[in-house]
Amino acid sequence: MPTGLWLIGARGSVAVTSVLGMLALRAGLTAPAGCVTELPAFAGTGLPGWDDLVVGGHDTAALPLLKKAEALADAGVVPARLVAALGAELTTVDSEVRPAPQASDQAAAAAAIQADLADFARRHGLDRTIVVNVASTEPAAVPHPAHADLDALRAALRSAEPVLPPSALYAYAALSAGCPYVDFTPSTGTRLPALTQLAEYQGLPYAGHDGKTGETLLKSVLAPMFAMRNLTVRSWSGVNLLGGGDGANLADPATNAAKAASKQRVLSETLGYRPEGDCRIEYVEDLGDFKAAWDLVTFSGFLGTKMRMEFTWHGCDSALAAPLVLDLARITAAAHRSGLRGPLPELAFFFKDPLDPRGEVPHGLAAQWHALESLADRLREAEEAR
């Protein structure tokens, strides 16, 4: 069952690490550390195998995947031995990366994206293609009247004025082409009523937003602990330092604000209130693709006794994100194969700010894992009935 994986931002650090990891897994050159879909809970669920995945994508960057992978190896992000062993395979994938379309209006740009997706599927005989956004974070979308209705949006896209931010334009094009869409960023993506209508009309699953890889992952474990022990969190403040392209992009205040809001949501959703404090994100160029976070939590216990907890997190963003990108592509492909449509709230396990259309998605990691296991059970049942 050949399955396409189309990456928006295909020459970025996360995408290249994902592709290199997939190729290494296919060749038996690495273990599947970090790949949730390799756990026993996903056995028999109809996931595409590593040999089934065919990768392509869009990017504005011209640096070939192999050169980017070599730079990541020099930075200590990926093993140089894997880059050396898989250079030819990386070059083959790079031949499937297309430049971001340039067009007179967004309707024409969307049509060009759809044409690239259709050509990709035809040439490789794909059963389906999953489009995953791993591009840089964009500022929050400015509301537009056309965002509320699909017919109005289609008409507005033909005007010279841009109506959709890039992530939503790609979501529109992907869904229009019959491709499920996953947003690994905090960008707008499918979070517009018109795109919800489009996904429903097309009968497609979609998921997002903002991959949960570091500090927020710890918050989703620790915040439920305080809630379950009935300890009052008085304040929770964090400082995040990161370099690389994502860090440089987040130096923009509007983009930074979108990311920080996504990272803090887990606290109010899990605790039932918003403690004092904020999440600050700073760009430190010297860190490259690595990141560090320091959090201070103050809380009150029995008799009002004041206490505190501190933790630090040091991680490599691309190495943490890449297996999740592969997981999301495989699970979404299986969901599409099983006939699931609309948002996939069971994938909240992977996201900081998960889609929550009915206001029922838990934000604690353990509860999210149980929901993900339930989805795996549904996929397994569908596969057994096939």
N, C-alpha and C positions, 0 to 999 in steps of 0.2 A: 504494500500500500504506500506508494511514493507520496510523500507529503512535503509541500513547499514551506520553507521558513523565510519570509521576506522581512528583512531588517531595515527599518528607517534609521539612518545613522549607521550604515553598515561598515564604515571604515573607522568608527570610534573605538575607544578602548574596550567598552563593555561588549560591543558586537564582535570585535576581533578575538577577544578572549573566549567568547561563547563559541565562535566558529572553530578556533584552535582546539578547544576542549572537546567539541563534538567530533572533530577529525581524530583526535587522540583516542577517544573512547571507541570510535569505530575501528581503529587500528589496534586496539588492545594495548596502547602505550601508557595508559594511566588508569587509576581507579576512579570510580564515580563519586568521590567525596563531594558533599554538598548537593548532590542530585537527589531531591526528595522522591522523585519518581522511580528511583532504584530501590526504595524500601519495599519490604514484603507487602505492605498495604496496597500497592499498585500492581501486584501480580495479576495477570489475566484481565486487565482492564482495557485492552485493545489500544494501548499506546503505540504510536509509530516507533520502530526501533531506530538505533543510530544509523543503520544502513539505509533507512527509508527517507531520511531527511535530505532535502535538496535546498541549498541556501542561495538566495539572491538578495537584492536590496537597492535602496537609493541612498545617495549621500551627496553633499555639496563638496566634500573634500576629494582631492585627486590622489593623495598618497596611497599607493597600493597596499592591500592587506598584508602582504609579506613584509614590506618595509615597516608598516605599523607594528607588526608582530615582533620584528627584530628590535624596534625601539622599546617595546614593552619588555622584551627579554633583557635588554641592557639596563632597564630600570628595576629589574628584579620582580616584575609582575608575573611573568610566565617563564617556564623553563626554556633555556636556549636550545637544549637538545630536541625538544619537541618542534620548535620552529625550524631547526635544521632538517629534521626528519620529514616534516610535512610541508615543505616549501612549495612543491609542485601542486599539492592539493589546495593550498591557500591561493595560489595563482589561478587555479581553475575556478574557485569560488569568486575571486576578484573579477573574473570575466563576466560574471552575472550581476555585477553592481552597476547601476545606471545613474547618470547625473540627475539631480533634482530637476524636474521639468520647469522650463521657462515658457510662459504663455501670456497672452494678452489679458486673460481674465481667469478667474479661479475655476470656472466651468471647463475651460480648455485644459488647464493644468490637471484637474481631476480626471479628465478623459485620457490625458497622456499617461497618468499613473495607472489607470485601468488597463490601458493598452499594454503597458509593460508587464503587468500582472498576468494578463491573458496570454501574452506571448511566452512568458516564463512557464506557465502551466501547460501550454500546448507543446512546447519543445521537449518538456520532460515527462509528459504524460501523467501529470499529477492528479491525484484524487481530490486534493484540496490544498489551499495555501493559507497559512496563518501569518498575518501581518503583525509584527511586534515593533512598537516604537521604543527605541533606545537612544533617541536623539537628545540633544541638550534641552534642559528645562527652559520653557518659555514663560513670559509674564502671564498673569491671569488674563483671560479673554475679556474684552470690553463687550458688554451685552449689546446685542443687535436684535431688532424686531424679527428678523428672519430666522433667528436661532430657535424660535418657538414652534415653527411649522415647516414640514418638509417641502411642501409645494412652494411656499414663500422663499425658502432657502434656495431651491433649485433656480428660481427666477432671479434671485439676488446674486447668485454666483456668476451670472452672465454680465454683470455690471463691471466697470473698470475698478471700482472700489473693492478692496479685499474685505470679505465678510467673515471668513473663518481664519483663526490662527492656524499655523502649519499642521499641528497635531490633529486638529479637527478636520482639516482638509484631507489629510491622509486617511483619517477614519472614514470620512464620507466616500472617498474613492475606493477604499478597501471594501466597505460594506456594499457599495454599488456594484462592485465586481464579484460579489458573492464570497468574499473572504472574511472569516472571523478576524477580529481586531483586539489586540492586547496593548494597553498603554503601561509601560514600565516606568514612566515619568510622572511627575505631578502636573503635567500640562493638561489642557482642556480635554483633548481627545474626544471621547464619546459622551461627555457630560453636557450635552445639549439636547433639549426635547426633540428637536428635528432629527437628530441622529438616533435617538431611541426609537422614534417612529420608523426610521429607515431599517434599523436592525430587525425590528419586529416584522416589517413588510418582507424583508429578505429571508426571514427565518434563520438568523445567524446568532451564535453566541458571541459575547464580547466580555472583556475583563479589564480591570485596572483599579487603582492608580498608584504609582510611585512605589517601586520595589523596596521591600523592608529588609535591609541587610546589616545594619549596625546598631547605632544607639537606640533607634525606635524598636528594633527587635528586642532589646533588653527591657525597654519600657513596657512592652506588651507582655513580658514575663513578670516584671516586678510590680507594676501597678495593680494587677489582680491580687497579688500577695497582700498588699496593704488593704485592699478592699475586703478580702476574705477574712483577714484578721481584725477588721474593724479598727484600723489605725488611721488616724486623720493625717493626710498629707498636707502640710502647711505651705510648703513651697517646693518647686521642682524646676531648677534652672540648669541649662546645659550650654556648653560651648563646643562647637564643632569646627575643627580645622581641617581643611582639605586643599589639595592642589589639583593639578591636571586640568583638562578642559572643562570638566564640570565645575571645579572650583572657580576658574576664571569666569565662567558664565554666571555663576552665582554671586559674583562681585556686583552685578547689576542689582540695585535695590528692589525693583519690581519682581525680578526673578527670585531673588533671595526671600522675599516675603511669601511668595507662593510655596516655596519649599519649606520654610519654617512653620507655616500654618499646617502643612501636611504632617510634619513631624510631631506637633503638639496635640493633634486631635485625639490620639489614643488615650491621653490622660483624662480629659473630660468625659469621654465615652465610657471609660472603664471605671473611673472613680465616682462618676455621677456629679462631679463638680469640677471647677477649674481652679487648681491651686495657684498661688502666687508664683511668678517666675515666667521666664521666656526661654526660647531656644535661639541661640545666636550662631550664625554660620559665618566663618571668616576664611578668606582665601590666603593660603600660604604656598606660594609657588614652589618652594623647595621640597614640599612633601610629595610632589608628583601625583601618582595614582593612589597614594596611600592617604589614610585619614585617621584622625584622632578625635576622641570626644571625652569630655569630662563633665560629669553630672553631680550636682549637690542636691540631696533630698532632705528636707527637714520634716519631721512628723511628730505627732503627739501620741503617747500611749496612756495607759491606765493612770488615773489621778492627774491627767494633764501633763505628765512628765515629758519634757521636750528632748528629742533625740535627733540624730542625723545619720545619713548614709552617703557615701561617696563611691563612685565607680569611674573607671576609665576604660575606654575601648580603643584599641589600635587595630586597624584592619586595612586590607587592600580592596578597594571598592570593586574593581573589575572582577577579581577572583571570587568575591562574595556574590556578586550579581549574576555572573555568567551561568552558573548551574541553574539558577532560578529562571532565567530567560529560556533555557532549554526545557525545564520542567513545565513552564507555562505554555510553551508551544505544543508540547506533547499532550498535555491534559486538554487544552482547548481543541486540539485536533480530534482527540477521542470523544470529547463532548459533541463536536459537530457531527462526527460519524454516528453517534448515538441519537441524533435528532434533537439535542438540546438547543434552545434558542433563548435570546435575551441575555441579560446580565448574569454572570456566574458569581454570585456572592460567596459561594463555597471556596473561592480562591482568595478570600480575604487573608488567609494564612501568609500570602506572599506580599501583601501590600500595606503601606502605611495608612493610606486613605482609601480603603476599599469601597467599591460600588455598593450602595446600600439602599436600593429602591424602596424597600418597605420599612426601613428603620429597624431591622432586626439582626443585623450582622454584629456578632460579638467582636470585641477588640482585644480580648485576652488571648494569648497565643494557644493555650491549651484548648479553649473552646473553639478556636479557629481550626485547630488540628482535628478535632472531632467532626466538624462540619466537612473538612476536606476528606476525611475517611468515609463519611456518608456519601460524598460524591463518587469516591472510588468504588463503593459498593454498587451504586447505581450504574456506573459504567461497566462494572463486571457483569451485572445482571443483564444489561443490554447486549454485551458481547456473548454471553452464554445463550441468549435467546436468538442470536443471529443465525 
